[in-house]
Amino acid sequence: MSMNSNRVKAFRRAISTYRDDPVRFASEVMSFRPDPWQADAMCRIRDNRRLAIKSGQGVGKTGIEAVLVIWFLFCFPYARVVCTAPTKQQLHDVLWSEIDKWITKSPTLRKMFKWTKTYVYLKGQEKRWFAVARTATKPENMQGFHETNMMFIVDEASGVADPIMEAIMGTLSGENNKLIMMGNPTRNTGTFYDAFTRDRDLWQTMTVSSEDSPRTNKDNIAALKRKYGEASNVVRVRVLGKFPTQDDDVFIPLSLIEQCSSRAYELPEEMEMPFVILGCDVARFGDDETIIFRNYKGHCKMVRQRHGQDLMATVGDIVWEYRTIVEEHPDYFGKIFVQIDDTGLGGGVTDRLREVKREQRLSRMVVIPINAAEKIETDSPAGKKSAEHYNNLTTDMWATLRDDLEARAVDIEDNEETVAQLSSRKYRMASNGKLEVEPKQEMKKRGLGSPDRGDALSLCLYLGKIKKHTGAPPNAEAISALTKENYWSS
């Protein structure tokens, strides 16, 4: 018997062994040492067709997803693996990079597989034996895959729409077809939620708490629980891996915030807003933060976070961000609005920024002070409607933020503290029958900090003052209907 023949037989025996023992495969071929829950997940998907795992953050779900992709490709002939997630960033920058990392670390896997930005395939079999990355943006992306040995992995599954999940499940008709869903349990509806509730008999289910994981920072978890409470939705979802409860008096439900998180949502180009706004909530010293949020055509990101900063430094931060936008986006020729909380200390920032605008000839900057003590503008139909429902300008701004989240008209950089602030503010009915958000003083009495990030975010999305300063339409619906040309010529 030839040496080659012996090697082939040994390799086939190894494949048979690893097919039955994915934990051993991970250890011997990939040098991956699974946590107990990861080893449990490997064995469950080996023995079952469907597995749903809800978890807190930082427990190692991306690592186990990558291991399962490679295990399935290694152990099953003509295997096909389809990986999907709600955003390109989550799919390509996170999961696909993790797959590349583990293939690169293993001499055996490097010889067998070729990795590209969207495919991993067995060398010489790129058309029939592969894994592919497809974003979960439309059902068609999930169709057309049929093979005896096939596996779908859905990352951040709470953010994947039901029609896309239906397309995936309609594809899984082969003898050895498997489906894995993982992610933070951010909403109480949808296929991911159903897997743990009404459809539980069809699924293997697991819940993994960040508290139980050796990979997570326990001091950060303790701080989050102290600040927002163990029963808060942000702790339930992002630490304990539990679905949120809906508090009747919370102004912005966590599910709305999470559905627009940059982890779970990528604003389509055709929905981008035709303007740029910087929103600044000003603090000076103490526990409060000075926050600057940038809204670039609907993509919202916190770009400055300061403690104990003097007002002139805040002016410098705004000018820096203005120049950064001009330099990094040479294809954008419109105005750059700066909306500042002009109450109290913010007035000093407004005054100095106007001086700097003149001194440095920052011709595209439009400085708009917003005083929360002012009444809601009523010189437009949208303003009149807001004044009928909301008791003050702060509530109107937060309502605009909530409406944008509900309409999925924005995406927000994923940040635990920002999400917690947005989902913690309550509302009440004032004596005049109008709604108003909880005052900051009341939040502090509940042991919470000032919602500075939420206020800055609401400032960078608020359009109620833009008409007065530019002649542009006052609401997002009207603005999105315009072309860039007629918007800026208005």
ABEGO torsion letter per residue (X at the ends): XBAAAAAAAAAAAAAAAAAABAAAAAAAAAGBBBBAAAAAAAAAAAABABBBBBBBBGAGAAAAAAAAAAAAAAABBGBBBBBBBABAAAAAAAAAAAAAAAAAABAAAAAABBBBAABBBBBGAAAABBBBBBBBABAAAABGBBBABBBBBBBGAAABBAAAAAAAAAABABABBBBBBBEBBABABEAAAAAABAAAAABBBBBBBAAABAABBAAAAAAAAAAAEAABAAAAAAAAGBBBBBBAABABBAAAAAAABAAABBBBAAABBABBBBBBBBBABEABBBBBBBBBGGBBBBABBBBGBBAAAAAAAAAAAAAAAAAABAABABBBBBBBBABEAAAAAAAAAAAAAAAAGBAABBBBBBBAABBBBAABAAAAAAAAABABAAAAAAAAAAAAAAAGABBBBBBAAAAAAAAABBBBBBAAGBBBBBBAAAAAAAGBBBBAAAAAAAAAABAAAAAAAAGBBABAAAAAABBAAAAAAX
